[in-house]
Amino acid sequence: MELDYGLIGIALLVIGVVAIAVEGALAAVWTLRLSRRARALSERLADEQSRLQSDLSRLRFALAETEALWQPYGRLLRWLRHPIAIALLQSYARRRAAAR
């Protein structure tokens, strides 16, 4: 009987070591797959970030160009928004309406 319990213990020990080795191998494979996916995702993210930065720089350039083009008209629009200018335009509109 004692011999049988000893063999059972050794068999369980061997099975446990094999199970741990298989789990370790599976963990290594999964880790490699995960690291490859993470690397690919990181590369895609860097590519998208560079595209975004270039689009942002083009947008900033277009905004600066638009601001420069609208600069002369900005002064005119400020004058037209002044209350005295608005009152003058309304006065002309009333005179024109009264003349009809």
Secondary structure, DSSP 8 states (H G I E B T S, - for coil): -HHHHHHHHHHHHHHHHHHHHHHHHHHHHHHHHHHHHHHHHHHHHHHHHHHHHHHHHHHHHHHHHHHHHHHHHHHHHHHHTSHHHHHHHHHHHHHHHHH-
